């Protein structure tokens, strides 16, 4: 299993609209692609001392090959829909990928 991690930062005023965009449009559009090997997504949000807000998404894929089928040959390039940058102060242009060695749920 592979975790694909992406970071984005926004202002406090844009945080709720950005979260609504993610949950209401972007995540459903990803799911609608029915990409083979895509297993889901998590959204993390935290306020920063600067007053801004950081978002992290972690997508779950069966393997590195399924990530490449989803994201293309330059699979580390962040896939950012055209509607998102207007709400983001900045975002990481590259995604990180980690092999998930253990996953426990209680």
C-alpha positions as CSV (number, residue, x, y, z in Angstrom):
1,X,0.0,0.0,0.0
2,X,1.3,3.5,-0.9
3,X,0.3,6.8,0.8
4,X,0.4,9.8,-1.5
5,X,0.8,13.0,0.6
6,X,0.2,16.6,-0.5
7,X,0.4,19.8,1.4
8,X,-1.5,23.1,0.9
9,X,-1.7,26.3,2.8
10,X,-4.4,29.0,2.8
11,X,-5.6,32.0,4.7
12,X,-8.1,31.6,7.6
13,X,-10.7,33.3,5.4
14,X,-10.2,30.8,2.6
15,X,-9.9,27.7,4.8
16,X,-13.6,26.8,5.0
17,X,-14.3,27.5,1.3
18,X,-11.2,25.4,0.4
19,X,-12.4,22.5,2.6
20,X,-15.9,22.7,1.0
21,X,-14.2,22.5,-2.4
22,X,-12.2,19.5,-1.5
23,X,-15.1,17.6,0.1
24,X,-17.8,18.7,-2.2
25,X,-16.1,18.6,-5.6
26,X,-12.5,17.4,-5.7
27,X,-12.8,14.2,-3.6
28,X,-16.0,13.1,-5.4
29,X,-14.4,13.8,-8.8
30,X,-11.4,11.6,-7.8
31,X,-13.7,8.8,-6.7
32,X,-15.8,9.1,-9.9
33,X,-12.6,8.3,-12.0
34,X,-12.9,4.8,-10.5
35,X,-9.1,4.5,-10.8
36,X,-8.0,0.9,-10.4
37,X,-6.0,0.6,-7.1
38,X,-7.2,3.8,-5.6
39,X,-8.5,3.0,-2.0
40,X,-9.5,6.3,-0.5
41,X,-8.4,9.7,0.8
42,X,-7.9,11.4,4.2
43,X,-8.1,15.2,4.9
44,X,-6.1,16.8,7.7
45,X,-6.5,20.5,8.7
46,X,-4.7,22.6,11.3
47,X,-4.5,26.2,12.2
48,X,-1.0,27.8,12.2
49,X,0.5,30.3,14.6
50,X,0.7,32.7,11.6
51,X,-3.1,32.7,11.4
52,X,-3.0,30.6,8.2
53,X,-4.3,27.1,7.8
54,X,-2.5,24.0,6.5
55,X,-4.2,21.1,4.8
56,X,-2.7,17.7,4.1
57,X,-4.3,15.0,2.0
58,X,-3.3,11.4,2.0
59,X,-4.5,9.2,-0.8
60,X,-4.2,5.4,-0.5
61,X,-3.2,3.3,-3.5
62,X,-2.5,-0.4,-3.8
63,X,1.0,0.1,-5.3
64,X,3.4,2.5,-7.0
65,X,2.1,1.4,-10.4
66,X,-1.5,2.4,-9.4
67,X,-0.2,5.8,-8.3
68,X,1.4,6.2,-11.8
69,X,-1.8,5.2,-13.5
70,X,-3.6,7.8,-11.5
71,X,-1.1,10.7,-11.7
72,X,0.8,10.0,-14.9
73,X,4.5,9.5,-15.7
74,X,5.5,12.5,-13.6
75,X,3.6,10.9,-10.7
76,X,5.2,13.1,-8.0
77,X,3.7,16.2,-9.6
78,X,0.8,17.4,-7.5
79,X,-2.6,17.0,-9.3
80,X,-4.2,20.3,-8.4
81,X,-7.6,21.1,-10.1
82,X,-7.9,24.5,-11.7
83,X,-10.4,25.7,-9.1
84,X,-8.1,25.1,-6.1
85,X,-5.2,27.6,-6.5
86,X,-7.6,30.6,-6.2
87,X,-8.2,29.5,-2.6
88,X,-4.7,28.5,-1.7
89,X,-1.9,30.8,-0.6
90,X,0.6,28.2,-1.7
91,X,0.8,24.5,-2.2
92,X,3.5,21.9,-2.6
93,X,4.1,21.3,-6.3
94,X,5.3,17.7,-5.6
95,X,3.6,14.9,-3.7
96,X,5.5,12.5,-1.5
97,X,4.9,8.8,-1.6
98,X,5.5,6.4,1.2
99,X,5.2,2.6,1.5
100,X,2.7,1.9,4.3
101,X,4.3,-0.8,6.4
102,X,1.6,-1.1,9.1
103,X,-1.9,0.2,9.5
104,X,-3.8,-0.4,12.7
105,X,-7.3,0.6,13.6
106,X,-8.9,0.3,17.0
